[in-house]
Amino acid sequence: MIPAYQLAQRAIADLKSAVLQVLDSVGDAGIKNADIGRSLGIHRGYDSHNHQEGHTTRTLLAYLEHEGLVVQDETTKHWRLRR
């Protein structure tokens, strides 16, 4: 494999693990996407049009949701581990 590809895959795996650790620490109450990003230091706040920037965390949550590891409460928008 290409070293850069391997490095990127390892980085994604590490970020996904970090998100899972955050979700595990907050329990069943869950936590919002932006708060996950802030706790990991990857949520940048707002863009020039005053829209929240949470693309990195949202992408990681989409991976984890697809893998069946997390769910989002549609009412509160909080993410939690699927138990």
mmCIF file of the N, C-alpha and C atoms, coordinates in Angstrom:
data_MODEL
# 
_entry.id   MODEL 
# 
loop_
_atom_site.group_PDB 
_atom_site.id 
_atom_site.type_symbol 
_atom_site.label_atom_id 
_atom_site.label_alt_id 
_atom_site.label_comp_id 
_atom_site.label_asym_id 
_atom_site.label_entity_id 
_atom_site.label_seq_id 
_atom_site.pdbx_PDB_ins_code 
_atom_site.Cartn_x 
_atom_site.Cartn_y 
_atom_site.Cartn_z 
_atom_site.occupancy 
_atom_site.B_iso_or_equiv 
_atom_site.pdbx_formal_charge 
_atom_site.auth_seq_id 
_atom_site.auth_comp_id 
_atom_site.auth_asym_id 
_atom_site.auth_atom_id 
_atom_site.pdbx_PDB_model_num 
ATOM 1   N N  . MET A 1 1  ? 0.829   -1.196 0.000  1.00 0.00 ? 1  MET A N  1 
ATOM 2   C CA . MET A 1 1  ? 0.000   0.000  0.000  1.00 0.00 ? 1  MET A CA 1 
ATOM 3   C C  . MET A 1 1  ? 0.866   1.250  0.000  1.00 0.00 ? 1  MET A C  1 
ATOM 4   N N  . ILE A 1 2  ? 0.250   2.303  -0.398 1.00 0.00 ? 2  ILE A N  1 
ATOM 5   C CA . ILE A 1 2  ? 0.922   3.597  -0.423 1.00 0.00 ? 2  ILE A CA 1 
ATOM 6   C C  . ILE A 1 2  ? 1.014   4.123  1.007  1.00 0.00 ? 2  ILE A C  1 
ATOM 7   N N  . PRO A 1 3  ? 2.203   4.533  1.456  1.00 0.00 ? 3  PRO A N  1 
ATOM 8   C CA . PRO A 1 3  ? 2.359   5.009  2.842  1.00 0.00 ? 3  PRO A CA 1 
ATOM 9   C C  . PRO A 1 3  ? 1.388   6.127  3.227  1.00 0.00 ? 3  PRO A C  1 
ATOM 10  N N  . ALA A 1 4  ? 1.133   7.081  2.334  1.00 0.00 ? 4  ALA A N  1 
ATOM 11  C CA . ALA A 1 4  ? 0.219   8.178  2.663  1.00 0.00 ? 4  ALA A CA 1 
ATOM 12  C C  . ALA A 1 4  ? -1.197  7.648  2.900  1.00 0.00 ? 4  ALA A C  1 
ATOM 13  N N  . TYR A 1 5  ? -1.609  6.678  2.116  1.00 0.00 ? 5  TYR A N  1 
ATOM 14  C CA . TYR A 1 5  ? -2.930  6.066  2.286  1.00 0.00 ? 5  TYR A CA 1 
ATOM 15  C C  . TYR A 1 5  ? -3.021  5.376  3.646  1.00 0.00 ? 5  TYR A C  1 
ATOM 16  N N  . GLN A 1 6  ? -1.995  4.615  3.990  1.00 0.00 ? 6  GLN A N  1 
ATOM 17  C CA . GLN A 1 6  ? -1.978  3.924  5.281  1.00 0.00 ? 6  GLN A CA 1 
ATOM 18  C C  . GLN A 1 6  ? -2.030  4.916  6.438  1.00 0.00 ? 6  GLN A C  1 
ATOM 19  N N  . LEU A 1 7  ? -1.293  5.996  6.316  1.00 0.00 ? 7  LEU A N  1 
ATOM 20  C CA . LEU A 1 7  ? -1.288  7.025  7.353  1.00 0.00 ? 7  LEU A CA 1 
ATOM 21  C C  . LEU A 1 7  ? -2.683  7.635  7.510  1.00 0.00 ? 7  LEU A C  1 
ATOM 22  N N  . ALA A 1 8  ? -3.328  7.939  6.388  1.00 0.00 ? 8  ALA A N  1 
ATOM 23  C CA . ALA A 1 8  ? -4.667  8.531  6.428  1.00 0.00 ? 8  ALA A CA 1 
ATOM 24  C C  . ALA A 1 8  ? -5.677  7.565  7.045  1.00 0.00 ? 8  ALA A C  1 
ATOM 25  N N  . GLN A 1 9  ? -5.609  6.302  6.689  1.00 0.00 ? 9  GLN A N  1 
ATOM 26  C CA . GLN A 1 9  ? -6.536  5.318  7.246  1.00 0.00 ? 9  GLN A CA 1 
ATOM 27  C C  . GLN A 1 9  ? -6.344  5.160  8.749  1.00 0.00 ? 9  GLN A C  1 
ATOM 28  N N  . ARG A 1 10 ? -5.108  5.182  9.186  1.00 0.00 ? 10 ARG A N  1 
ATOM 29  C CA . ARG A 1 10 ? -4.817  5.088  10.615 1.00 0.00 ? 10 ARG A CA 1 
ATOM 30  C C  . ARG A 1 10 ? -5.340  6.331  11.349 1.00 0.00 ? 10 ARG A C  1 
ATOM 31  N N  . ALA A 1 11 ? -5.181  7.495  10.723 1.00 0.00 ? 11 ALA A N  1 
ATOM 32  C CA . ALA A 1 11 ? -5.666  8.738  11.334 1.00 0.00 ? 11 ALA A CA 1 
ATOM 33  C C  . ALA A 1 11 ? -7.191  8.728  11.463 1.00 0.00 ? 11 ALA A C  1 
ATOM 34  N N  . ILE A 1 12 ? -7.890  8.264  10.437 1.00 0.00 ? 12 ILE A N  1 
ATOM 35  C CA . ILE A 1 12 ? -9.348  8.172  10.495 1.00 0.00 ? 12 ILE A CA 1 
ATOM 36  C C  . ILE A 1 12 ? -9.769  7.210  11.598 1.00 0.00 ? 12 ILE A C  1 
ATOM 37  N N  . ALA A 1 13 ? -9.100  6.076  11.677 1.00 0.00 ? 13 ALA A N  1 
ATOM 38  C CA . ALA A 1 13 ? -9.416  5.098  12.726 1.00 0.00 ? 13 ALA A CA 1 
ATOM 39  C C  . ALA A 1 13 ? -9.198  5.700  14.113 1.00 0.00 ? 13 ALA A C  1 
ATOM 40  N N  . ASP A 1 14 ? -8.127  6.455  14.285 1.00 0.00 ? 14 ASP A N  1 
ATOM 41  C CA . ASP A 1 14 ? -7.858  7.096  15.575 1.00 0.00 ? 14 ASP A CA 1 
ATOM 42  C C  . ASP A 1 14 ? -8.929  8.136  15.911 1.00 0.00 ? 14 ASP A C  1 
ATOM 43  N N  . LEU A 1 15 ? -9.347  8.918  14.926 1.00 0.00 ? 15 LEU A N  1 
ATOM 44  C CA . LEU A 1 15 ? -10.392 9.918  15.158 1.00 0.00 ? 15 LEU A CA 1 
ATOM 45  C C  . LEU A 1 15 ? -11.724 9.258  15.503 1.00 0.00 ? 15 LEU A C  1 
ATOM 46  N N  . LYS A 1 16 ? -12.065 8.185  14.805 1.00 0.00 ? 16 LYS A N  1 
ATOM 47  C CA . LYS A 1 16 ? -13.299 7.463  15.110 1.00 0.00 ? 16 LYS A CA 1 
ATOM 48  C C  . LYS A 1 16 ? -13.247 6.924  16.537 1.00 0.00 ? 16 LYS A C  1 
ATOM 49  N N  . SER A 1 17 ? -12.118 6.390  16.933 1.00 0.00 ? 17 SER A N  1 
ATOM 50  C CA . SER A 1 17 ? -11.960 5.884  18.300 1.00 0.00 ? 17 SER A CA 1 
ATOM 51  C C  . SER A 1 17 ? -12.114 7.007  19.319 1.00 0.00 ? 17 SER A C  1 
ATOM 52  N N  . ALA A 1 18 ? -11.587 8.175  19.013 1.00 0.00 ? 18 ALA A N  1 
ATOM 53  C CA . ALA A 1 18 ? -11.707 9.319  19.918 1.00 0.00 ? 18 ALA A CA 1 
ATOM 54  C C  . ALA A 1 18 ? -13.170 9.730  20.076 1.00 0.00 ? 18 ALA A C  1 
ATOM 55  N N  . VAL A 1 19 ? -13.920 9.742  18.978 1.00 0.00 ? 19 VAL A N  1 
ATOM 56  C CA . VAL A 1 19 ? -15.349 10.070 19.056 1.00 0.00 ? 19 VAL A CA 1 
ATOM 57  C C  . VAL A 1 19 ? -16.079 9.046  19.922 1.00 0.00 ? 19 VAL A C  1 
ATOM 58  N N  . LEU A 1 20 ? -15.772 7.772  19.733 1.00 0.00 ? 20 LEU A N  1 
ATOM 59  C CA . LEU A 1 20 ? -16.402 6.726  20.542 1.00 0.00 ? 20 LEU A CA 1 
ATOM 60  C C  . LEU A 1 20 ? -16.076 6.902  22.027 1.00 0.00 ? 20 LEU A C  1 
ATOM 61  N N  . GLN A 1 21 ? -14.856 7.316  22.336 1.00 0.00 ? 21 GLN A N  1 
ATOM 62  C CA . GLN A 1 21 ? -14.485 7.551  23.736 1.00 0.00 ? 21 GLN A CA 1 
ATOM 63  C C  . GLN A 1 21 ? -15.290 8.700  24.332 1.00 0.00 ? 21 GLN A C  1 
ATOM 64  N N  . VAL A 1 22 ? -15.464 9.773  23.555 1.00 0.00 ? 22 VAL A N  1 
ATOM 65  C CA . VAL A 1 22 ? -16.263 10.914 24.032 1.00 0.00 ? 22 VAL A CA 1 
ATOM 66  C C  . VAL A 1 22 ? -17.694 10.458 24.293 1.00 0.00 ? 22 VAL A C  1 
ATOM 67  N N  . LEU A 1 23 ? -18.273 9.722  23.341 1.00 0.00 ? 23 LEU A N  1 
ATOM 68  C CA . LEU A 1 23 ? -19.650 9.262  23.510 1.00 0.00 ? 23 LEU A CA 1 
ATOM 69  C C  . LEU A 1 23 ? -19.791 8.316  24.693 1.00 0.00 ? 23 LEU A C  1 
ATOM 70  N N  . ASP A 1 24 ? -18.802 7.483  24.907 1.00 0.00 ? 24 ASP A N  1 
ATOM 71  C CA . ASP A 1 24 ? -18.836 6.580  26.048 1.00 0.00 ? 24 ASP A CA 1 
ATOM 72  C C  . ASP A 1 24 ? -18.793 7.367  27.357 1.00 0.00 ? 24 ASP A C  1 
ATOM 73  N N  . SER A 1 25 ? -18.025 8.441  27.375 1.00 0.00 ? 25 SER A N  1 
ATOM 74  C CA . SER A 1 25 ? -17.873 9.222  28.610 1.00 0.00 ? 25 SER A CA 1 
ATOM 75  C C  . SER A 1 25 ? -19.129 10.008 28.976 1.00 0.00 ? 25 SER A C  1 
ATOM 76  N N  . VAL A 1 26 ? -19.976 10.354 27.994 1.00 0.00 ? 26 VAL A N  1 
ATOM 77  C CA . VAL A 1 26 ? -21.183 11.131 28.301 1.00 0.00 ? 26 VAL A CA 1 
ATOM 78  C C  . VAL A 1 26 ? -22.391 10.244 28.570 1.00 0.00 ? 26 VAL A C  1 
ATOM 79  N N  . GLY A 1 27 ? -22.290 8.972  28.254 1.00 0.00 ? 27 GLY A N  1 
ATOM 80  C CA . GLY A 1 27 ? -23.373 8.043  28.551 1.00 0.00 ? 27 GLY A CA 1 
ATOM 81  C C  . GLY A 1 27 ? -24.575 8.198  27.640 1.00 0.00 ? 27 GLY A C  1 
ATOM 82  N N  . ASP A 1 28 ? -25.720 7.719  28.138 1.00 0.00 ? 28 ASP A N  1 
ATOM 83  C CA . ASP A 1 28 ? -26.929 7.654  27.313 1.00 0.00 ? 28 ASP A CA 1 
ATOM 84  C C  . ASP A 1 28 ? -27.563 9.008  27.021 1.00 0.00 ? 28 ASP A C  1 
ATOM 85  N N  . ALA A 1 29 ? -27.181 10.037 27.754 1.00 0.00 ? 29 ALA A N  1 
ATOM 86  C CA . ALA A 1 29 ? -27.724 11.370 27.475 1.00 0.00 ? 29 ALA A CA 1 
ATOM 87  C C  . ALA A 1 29 ? -27.266 11.865 26.108 1.00 0.00 ? 29 ALA A C  1 
ATOM 88  N N  . GLY A 1 30 ? -26.095 11.415 25.674 1.00 0.00 ? 30 GLY A N  1 
ATOM 89  C CA . GLY A 1 30 ? -25.563 11.821 24.379 1.00 0.00 ? 30 GLY A CA 1 
ATOM 90  C C  . GLY A 1 30 ? -24.981 13.212 24.392 1.00 0.00 ? 30 GLY A C  1 
ATOM 91  N N  . ILE A 1 31 ? -24.583 13.645 23.215 1.00 0.00 ? 31 ILE A N  1 
ATOM 92  C CA . ILE A 1 31 ? -23.906 14.934 23.068 1.00 0.00 ? 31 ILE A CA 1 
ATOM 93  C C  . ILE A 1 31 ? -24.066 15.398 21.622 1.00 0.00 ? 31 ILE A C  1 
ATOM 94  N N  . LYS A 1 32 ? -24.112 16.694 21.422 1.00 0.00 ? 32 LYS A N  1 
ATOM 95  C CA . LYS A 1 32 ? -24.260 17.242 20.069 1.00 0.00 ? 32 LYS A CA 1 
ATOM 96  C C  . LYS A 1 32 ? -22.949 17.171 19.297 1.00 0.00 ? 32 LYS A C  1 
ATOM 97  N N  . ASN A 1 33 ? -23.083 17.147 17.991 1.00 0.00 ? 33 ASN A N  1 
ATOM 98  C CA . ASN A 1 33 ? -21.953 17.101 17.069 1.00 0.00 ? 33 ASN A CA 1 
ATOM 99  C C  . ASN A 1 33 ? -20.910 18.164 17.404 1.00 0.00 ? 33 ASN A C  1 
ATOM 100 N N  . ALA A 1 34 ? -21.350 19.399 17.552 1.00 0.00 ? 34 ALA A N  1 
ATOM 101 C CA . ALA A 1 34 ? -20.411 20.501 17.812 1.00 0.00 ? 34 ALA A CA 1 
ATOM 102 C C  . ALA A 1 34 ? -19.661 20.298 19.122 1.00 0.00 ? 34 ALA A C  1 
ATOM 103 N N  . ASP A 1 35 ? -20.350 19.766 20.120 1.00 0.00 ? 35 ASP A N  1 
ATOM 104 C CA . ASP A 1 35 ? -19.704 19.543 21.415 1.00 0.00 ? 35 ASP A CA 1 
ATOM 105 C C  . ASP A 1 35 ? -18.680 18.410 21.335 1.00 0.00 ? 35 ASP A C  1 
ATOM 106 N N  . ILE A 1 36 ? -18.956 17.411 20.503 1.00 0.00 ? 36 ILE A N  1 
ATOM 107 C CA . ILE A 1 36 ? -17.962 16.359 20.273 1.00 0.00 ? 36 ILE A CA 1 
ATOM 108 C C  . ILE A 1 36 ? -16.715 16.985 19.647 1.00 0.00 ? 36 ILE A C  1 
ATOM 109 N N  . GLY A 1 37 ? -16.928 17.794 18.617 1.00 0.00 ? 37 GLY A N  1 
ATOM 110 C CA . GLY A 1 37 ? -15.809 18.443 17.938 1.00 0.00 ? 37 GLY A CA 1 
ATOM 111 C C  . GLY A 1 37 ? -15.001 19.336 18.859 1.00 0.00 ? 37 GLY A C  1 
ATOM 112 N N  . ARG A 1 38 ? -15.697 20.084 19.710 1.00 0.00 ? 38 ARG A N  1 
ATOM 113 C CA . ARG A 1 38 ? -14.995 20.955 20.661 1.00 0.00 ? 38 ARG A CA 1 
ATOM 114 C C  . ARG A 1 38 ? -14.161 20.126 21.636 1.00 0.00 ? 38 ARG A C  1 
ATOM 115 N N  . SER A 1 39 ? -14.721 19.018 22.107 1.00 0.00 ? 39 SER A N  1 
ATOM 116 C CA . SER A 1 39 ? -13.991 18.202 23.079 1.00 0.00 ? 39 SER A CA 1 
ATOM 117 C C  . SER A 1 39 ? -12.738 17.590 22.466 1.00 0.00 ? 39 SER A C  1 
ATOM 118 N N  . LEU A 1 40 ? -12.734 17.425 21.145 1.00 0.00 ? 40 LEU A N  1 
ATOM 119 C CA . LEU A 1 40 ? -11.575 16.871 20.444 1.00 0.00 ? 40 LEU A CA 1 
ATOM 120 C C  . LEU A 1 40 ? -10.665 17.957 19.867 1.00 0.00 ? 40 LEU A C  1 
ATOM 121 N N  . GLY A 1 41 ? -11.094 19.195 19.973 1.00 0.00 ? 41 GLY A N  1 
ATOM 122 C CA . GLY A 1 41 ? -10.294 20.294 19.431 1.00 0.00 ? 41 GLY A CA 1 
ATOM 123 C C  . GLY A 1 41 ? -10.336 20.399 17.924 1.00 0.00 ? 41 GLY A C  1 
ATOM 124 N N  . ILE A 1 42 ? -11.413 19.869 17.301 1.00 0.00 ? 42 ILE A N  1 
ATOM 125 C CA . ILE A 1 42 ? -11.485 19.913 15.827 1.00 0.00 ? 42 ILE A CA 1 
ATOM 126 C C  . ILE A 1 42 ? -12.687 20.695 15.320 1.00 0.00 ? 42 ILE A C  1 
ATOM 127 N N  . HIS A 1 43 ? -13.456 21.288 16.216 1.00 0.00 ? 43 HIS A N  1 
ATOM 128 C CA . HIS A 1 43 ? -14.603 22.104 15.807 1.00 0.00 ? 43 HIS A CA 1 
ATOM 129 C C  . HIS A 1 43 ? -14.143 23.556 15.760 1.00 0.00 ? 43 HIS A C  1 
ATOM 130 N N  . ARG A 1 44 ? -14.238 24.150 14.599 1.00 0.00 ? 44 ARG A N  1 
ATOM 131 C CA . ARG A 1 44 ? -13.674 25.487 14.406 1.00 0.00 ? 44 ARG A CA 1 
ATOM 132 C C  . ARG A 1 44 ? -14.638 26.616 14.699 1.00 0.00 ? 44 ARG A C  1 
ATOM 133 N N  . GLY A 1 45 ? -15.871 26.331 15.031 1.00 0.00 ? 45 GLY A N  1 
ATOM 134 C CA . GLY A 1 45 ? -16.810 27.409 15.328 1.00 0.00 ? 45 GLY A CA 1 
ATOM 135 C C  . GLY A 1 45 ? -17.675 27.757 14.137 1.00 0.00 ? 45 GLY A C  1 
ATOM 136 N N  . TYR A 1 46 ? -17.576 29.001 13.659 1.00 0.00 ? 46 TYR A N  1 
ATOM 137 C CA . TYR A 1 46 ? -18.455 29.482 12.598 1.00 0.00 ? 46 TYR A CA 1 
ATOM 138 C C  . TYR A 1 46 ? -17.642 29.927 11.395 1.00 0.00 ? 46 TYR A C  1 
ATOM 139 N N  . ASP A 1 47 ? -18.241 29.759 10.198 1.00 0.00 ? 47 ASP A N  1 
ATOM 140 C CA . ASP A 1 47 ? -17.575 30.220 8.981  1.00 0.00 ? 47 ASP A CA 1 
ATOM 141 C C  . ASP A 1 47 ? -17.921 31.683 8.725  1.00 0.00 ? 47 ASP A C  1 
ATOM 142 N N  . SER A 1 48 ? -17.506 32.207 7.589  1.00 0.00 ? 48 SER A N  1 
ATOM 143 C CA . SER A 1 48 ? -17.709 33.628 7.290  1.00 0.00 ? 48 SER A CA 1 
ATOM 144 C C  . SER A 1 48 ? -19.179 33.984 7.072  1.00 0.00 ? 48 SER A C  1 
ATOM 145 N N  . HIS A 1 49 ? -20.040 32.982 6.889  1.00 0.00 ? 49 HIS A N  1 
ATOM 146 C CA . HIS A 1 49 ? -21.474 33.218 6.706  1.00 0.00 ? 49 HIS A CA 1 
ATOM 147 C C  . HIS A 1 49 ? -22.265 32.905 7.975  1.00 0.00 ? 49 HIS A C  1 
ATOM 148 N N  . ASN A 1 50 ? -21.556 32.767 9.099  1.00 0.00 ? 50 ASN A N  1 
ATOM 149 C CA . ASN A 1 50 ? -22.139 32.506 10.410 1.00 0.00 ? 50 ASN A CA 1 
ATOM 150 C C  . ASN A 1 50 ? -22.832 31.138 10.493 1.00 0.00 ? 50 ASN A C  1 
ATOM 151 N N  . HIS A 1 51 ? -22.342 30.176 9.708  1.00 0.00 ? 51 HIS A N  1 
ATOM 152 C CA . HIS A 1 51 ? -22.827 28.800 9.787  1.00 0.00 ? 51 HIS A CA 1 
ATOM 153 C C  . HIS A 1 51 ? -21.830 27.992 10.612 1.00 0.00 ? 51 HIS A C  1 
ATOM 154 N N  . GLN A 1 52 ? -22.352 27.109 11.450 1.00 0.00 ? 52 GLN A N  1 
ATOM 155 C CA . GLN A 1 52 ? -21.459 26.274 12.239 1.00 0.00 ? 52 GLN A CA 1 
ATOM 156 C C  . GLN A 1 52 ? -20.658 25.360 11.332 1.00 0.00 ? 52 GLN A C  1 
ATOM 157 N N  . GLU A 1 53 ? -19.376 25.181 11.655 1.00 0.00 ? 53 GLU A N  1 
ATOM 158 C CA . GLU A 1 53 ? -18.512 24.264 10.922 1.00 0.00 ? 53 GLU A CA 1 
ATOM 159 C C  . GLU A 1 53 ? -18.297 23.021 11.776 1.00 0.00 ? 53 GLU A C  1 
ATOM 160 N N  . GLY A 1 54 ? -18.911 21.941 11.382 1.00 0.00 ? 54 GLY A N  1 
ATOM 161 C CA . GLY A 1 54 ? -18.748 20.690 12.094 1.00 0.00 ? 54 GLY A CA 1 
ATOM 162 C C  . GLY A 1 54 ? -18.556 19.543 11.127 1.00 0.00 ? 54 GLY A C  1 
ATOM 163 N N  . HIS A 1 55 ? -17.974 19.859 9.971  1.00 0.00 ? 55 HIS A N  1 
ATOM 164 C CA . HIS A 1 55 ? -17.877 18.877 8.889  1.00 0.00 ? 55 HIS A CA 1 
ATOM 165 C C  . HIS A 1 55 ? -17.056 17.655 9.267  1.00 0.00 ? 55 HIS A C  1 
ATOM 166 N N  . THR A 1 56 ? -15.946 17.846 9.929  1.00 0.00 ? 56 THR A N  1 
ATOM 167 C CA . THR A 1 56 ? -15.080 16.715 10.267 1.00 0.00 ? 56 THR A CA 1 
ATOM 168 C C  . THR A 1 56 ? -15.793 15.773 11.220 1.00 0.00 ? 56 THR A C  1 
ATOM 169 N N  . THR A 1 57 ? -16.348 16.314 12.288 1.00 0.00 ? 57 THR A N  1 
ATOM 170 C CA . THR A 1 57 ? -17.040 15.479 13.259 1.00 0.00 ? 57 THR A CA 1 
ATOM 171 C C  . THR A 1 57 ? -18.255 14.814 12.630 1.00 0.00 ? 57 THR A C  1 
ATOM 172 N N  . ARG A 1 58 ? -18.993 15.540 11.825 1.00 0.00 ? 58 ARG A N  1 
ATOM 173 C CA . ARG A 1 58 ? -20.198 14.985 11.184 1.00 0.00 ? 58 ARG A CA 1 
ATOM 174 C C  . ARG A 1 58 ? -19.817 13.828 10.264 1.00 0.00 ? 58 ARG A C  1 
ATOM 175 N N  . THR A 1 59 ? -18.723 13.958 9.552  1.00 0.00 ? 59 THR A N  1 
ATOM 176 C CA . THR A 1 59 ? -18.263 12.882 8.669  1.00 0.00 ? 59 THR A CA 1 
ATOM 177 C C  . THR A 1 59 ? -17.898 11.644 9.492  1.00 0.00 ? 59 THR A C  1 
ATOM 178 N N  . LEU A 1 60 ? -17.198 11.841 10.590 1.00 0.00 ? 60 LEU A N  1 
ATOM 179 C CA . LEU A 1 60 ? -16.839 10.718 11.454 1.00 0.00 ? 60 LEU A CA 1 
ATOM 180 C C  . LEU A 1 60 ? -18.087 10.053 12.020 1.00 0.00 ? 60 LEU A C  1 
ATOM 181 N N  . LEU A 1 61 ? -19.069 10.857 12.431 1.00 0.00 ? 61 LEU A N  1 
ATOM 182 C CA . LEU A 1 61 ? -20.313 10.294 12.954 1.00 0.00 ? 61 LEU A CA 1 
ATOM 183 C C  . LEU A 1 61 ? -21.065 9.521  11.873 1.00 0.00 ? 61 LEU A C  1 
ATOM 184 N N  . ALA A 1 62 ? -21.006 9.998  10.632 1.00 0.00 ? 62 ALA A N  1 
ATOM 185 C CA . ALA A 1 62 ? -21.654 9.270  9.533  1.00 0.00 ? 62 ALA A CA 1 
ATOM 186 C C  . ALA A 1 62 ? -21.009 7.906  9.332  1.00 0.00 ? 62 ALA A C  1 
ATOM 187 N N  . TYR A 1 63 ? -19.687 7.852  9.391  1.00 0.00 ? 63 TYR A N  1 
ATOM 188 C CA . TYR A 1 63 ? -18.995 6.558  9.308  1.00 0.00 ? 63 TYR A CA 1 
ATOM 189 C C  . TYR A 1 63 ? -19.476 5.624  10.419 1.00 0.00 ? 63 TYR A C  1 
ATOM 190 N N  . LEU A 1 64 ? -19.471 6.141  11.653 1.00 0.00 ? 64 LEU A N  1 
ATOM 191 C CA . LEU A 1 64 ? -19.830 5.336  12.811 1.00 0.00 ? 64 LEU A CA 1 
ATOM 192 C C  . LEU A 1 64 ? -21.301 4.921  12.786 1.00 0.00 ? 64 LEU A C  1 
ATOM 193 N N  . GLU A 1 65 ? -22.158 5.797  12.272 1.00 0.00 ? 65 GLU A N  1 
ATOM 194 C CA . GLU A 1 65 ? -23.575 5.465  12.136 1.00 0.00 ? 65 GLU A CA 1 
ATOM 195 C C  . GLU A 1 65 ? -23.755 4.340  11.113 1.00 0.00 ? 65 GLU A C  1 
ATOM 196 N N  . HIS A 1 66 ? -23.063 4.455  9.999  1.00 0.00 ? 66 HIS A N  1 
ATOM 197 C CA . HIS A 1 66 ? -23.124 3.427  8.953  1.00 0.00 ? 66 HIS A CA 1 
ATOM 198 C C  . HIS A 1 66 ? -22.630 2.078  9.481  1.00 0.00 ? 66 HIS A C  1 
ATOM 199 N N  . GLU A 1 67 ? -21.654 2.120  10.369 1.00 0.00 ? 67 GLU A N  1 
ATOM 200 C CA . GLU A 1 67 ? -21.095 0.902  10.959 1.00 0.00 ? 67 GLU A CA 1 
ATOM 201 C C  . GLU A 1 67 ? -21.968 0.369  12.097 1.00 0.00 ? 67 GLU A C  1 
ATOM 202 N N  . GLY A 1 68 ? -23.051 1.093  12.427 1.00 0.00 ? 68 GLY A N  1 
ATOM 203 C CA . GLY A 1 68 ? -23.981 0.649  13.457 1.00 0.00 ? 68 GLY A CA 1 
ATOM 204 C C  . GLY A 1 68 ? -23.507 0.882  14.875 1.00 0.00 ? 68 GLY A C  1 
ATOM 205 N N  . LEU A 1 69 ? -22.568 1.794  15.065 1.00 0.00 ? 69 LEU A N  1 
ATOM 206 C CA . LEU A 1 69 ? -21.994 2.020  16.392 1.00 0.00 ? 69 LEU A CA 1 
ATOM 207 C C  . LEU A 1 69 ? -22.623 3.189  17.143 1.00 0.00 ? 69 LEU A C  1 
ATOM 208 N N  . VAL A 1 70 ? -23.226 4.133  16.422 1.00 0.00 ? 70 VAL A N  1 
ATOM 209 C CA . VAL A 1 70 ? -23.823 5.308  17.057 1.00 0.00 ? 70 VAL A CA 1 
ATOM 210 C C  . VAL A 1 70 ? -25.203 5.577  16.471 1.00 0.00 ? 70 VAL A C  1 
ATOM 211 N N  . VAL A 1 71 ? -26.008 6.298  17.235 1.00 0.00 ? 71 VAL A N  1 
ATOM 212 C CA . VAL A 1 71 ? -27.332 6.733  16.776 1.00 0.00 ? 71 VAL A CA 1 
ATOM 213 C C  . VAL A 1 71 ? -27.530 8.178  17.204 1.00 0.00 ? 71 VAL A C  1 
ATOM 214 N N  . GLN A 1 72 ? -28.395 8.872  16.465 1.00 0.00 ? 72 GLN A N  1 
ATOM 215 C CA . GLN A 1 72 ? -28.714 10.254 16.808 1.00 0.00 ? 72 GLN A CA 1 
ATOM 216 C C  . GLN A 1 72 ? -30.182 10.352 17.187 1.00 0.00 ? 72 GLN A C  1 
ATOM 217 N N  . ASP A 1 73 ? -30.454 11.018 18.294 1.00 0.00 ? 73 ASP A N  1 
ATOM 218 C CA . ASP A 1 73 ? -31.822 11.305 18.700 1.00 0.00 ? 73 ASP A CA 1 
ATOM 219 C C  . ASP A 1 73 ? -32.313 12.453 17.819 1.00 0.00 ? 73 ASP A C  1 
ATOM 220 N N  . GLU A 1 74 ? -33.345 12.211 17.048 1.00 0.00 ? 74 GLU A N  1 
ATOM 221 C CA . GLU A 1 74 ? -33.835 13.227 16.100 1.00 0.00 ? 74 GLU A CA 1 
ATOM 222 C C  . GLU A 1 74 ? -34.428 14.453 16.798 1.00 0.00 ? 74 GLU A C  1 
ATOM 223 N N  . THR A 1 75 ? -34.881 14.287 18.019 1.00 0.00 ? 75 THR A N  1 
ATOM 224 C CA . THR A 1 75 ? -35.465 15.408 18.751 1.00 0.00 ? 75 THR A CA 1 
ATOM 225 C C  . THR A 1 75 ? -34.389 16.330 19.316 1.00 0.00 ? 75 THR A C  1 
ATOM 226 N N  . THR A 1 76 ? -33.436 15.748 20.027 1.00 0.00 ? 76 THR A N  1 
ATOM 227 C CA . THR A 1 76 ? -32.406 16.555 20.687 1.00 0.00 ? 76 THR A CA 1 
ATOM 228 C C  . THR A 1 76 ? -31.168 16.777 19.818 1.00 0.00 ? 76 THR A C  1 
ATOM 229 N N  . LYS A 1 77 ? -31.024 15.962 18.785 1.00 0.00 ? 77 LYS A N  1 
ATOM 230 C CA . LYS A 1 77 ? -29.835 15.975 17.904 1.00 0.00 ? 77 LYS A CA 1 
ATOM 231 C C  . LYS A 1 77 ? -28.584 15.490 18.630 1.00 0.00 ? 77 LYS A C  1 
ATOM 232 N N  . HIS A 1 78 ? -28.766 14.847 19.775 1.00 0.00 ? 78 HIS A N  1 
ATOM 233 C CA . HIS A 1 78 ? -27.635 14.287 20.520 1.00 0.00 ? 78 HIS A CA 1 
ATOM 234 C C  . HIS A 1 78 ? -27.259 12.933 19.949 1.00 0.00 ? 78 HIS A C  1 
ATOM 235 N N  . TRP A 1 79 ? -25.957 12.699 19.872 1.00 0.00 ? 79 TRP A N  1 
ATOM 236 C CA . TRP A 1 79 ? -25.417 11.413 19.441 1.00 0.00 ? 79 TRP A CA 1 
ATOM 237 C C  . TRP A 1 79 ? -25.064 10.596 20.670 1.00 0.00 ? 79 TRP A C  1 
ATOM 238 N N  . ARG A 1 80 ? -25.261 9.290  20.575 1.00 0.00 ? 80 ARG A N  1 
ATOM 239 C CA . ARG A 1 80 ? -24.890 8.378  21.652 1.00 0.00 ? 80 ARG A CA 1 
ATOM 240 C C  . ARG A 1 80 ? -24.479 7.051  21.049 1.00 0.00 ? 80 ARG A C  1 
ATOM 241 N N  . LEU A 1 81 ? -23.819 6.254  21.877 1.00 0.00 ? 81 LEU A N  1 
ATOM 242 C CA . LEU A 1 81 ? -23.437 4.911  21.446 1.00 0.00 ? 81 LEU A CA 1 
ATOM 243 C C  . LEU A 1 81 ? -24.682 4.054  21.289 1.00 0.00 ? 81 LEU A C  1 
ATOM 244 N N  . ARG A 1 82 ? -24.685 3.215  20.288 1.00 0.00 ? 82 ARG A N  1 
ATOM 245 C CA . ARG A 1 82 ? -25.757 2.237  20.151 1.00 0.00 ? 82 ARG A CA 1 
ATOM 246 C C  . ARG A 1 82 ? -25.453 1.123  21.129 1.00 0.00 ? 82 ARG A C  1 
ATOM 247 N N  . ARG A 1 83 ? -26.372 0.826  21.996 1.00 0.00 ? 83 ARG A N  1 
ATOM 248 C CA . ARG A 1 83 ? -26.161 -0.204 23.029 1.00 0.00 ? 83 ARG A CA 1 
ATOM 249 C C  . ARG A 1 83 ? -27.065 -1.374 22.777 1.00 0.00 ? 83 ARG A C  1 
# 
